[in-house]
Amino acid sequence: MQHLSLKDSQHWVGLESNPEVMTEYAHKLGVDKSWAFSDVVGLDEDSLKLVPEPCLGLIFLYPFSQLEAHKRKRGRVRGRPTDGVWFMSQTIGNACGAVALMHTLTNCMDQVSSSSSSKLAGFANDAKGASAFERGKLFGRAMGELHDAVAAHGQTDAPKPNADLDFHFISLVAVDGILYELDGNNDGPIECGAVQRGPGGFIRAAVEHVKEEYIAP
């Protein structure tokens, strides 16, 4: 992973891109059992109609080195701190999946967390007023054991913590009707435009952003 100046020597086992693993992680953090992650099987209109509603967030996995070089060539912005949008830096190697998960859940916490005493709520409260970098360090101290337990439950053999993994997770969420891209390697959220109200509005906006920024040549 990049942005090595922000990362210390700590590495976690990379998460498998698996909705069951993400759901287990979310539930252990205190997300209500009525919420779950699911695969987006395609980016066409018929496939998007299969995404369960309401849909509050999208976690996207992409090949890191190839697309990061493409983004740098285009001079892509790296985001900025934004009031009302929860953001933290990735300070742990191979923790991008966990960071994307936290970005998704913390920005939807009022809807998905059923208990003020949950790990998710406790972490968000402890991280109030902290910088993005401080939140990343706090996350590493607070969630390491939970992460290790969940990361071992994928369908494939878990990689070693210090494995050189050439993929990267980001999160897309809507806050106050605006779509944001959240990447722990950036300086802050990236505003991506308005989200149309109503069923399907969020997932269509998120997928359109993915297609424009990560798939289109």
Protein Blocks (a to p, Z undefined) as FASTA:
>chain_A
ZZklmpcfbdcddddddfklmmmmmmmnopafkbccdddfbfbfklmmmpccddfbdcdd
ddfklmmmmmmmnopaebjadehiacdddfbghilmmmmmmmmmmmmmmmmpcbfkbmkl
mmmmmmgoiafklmmmmmmmmmmmmmmmmmmmcmbdcddfklccdbdddddddeehiacd
ddfkbnbdcdebjcdedehklmmmmmmmmmmmmmmZZ
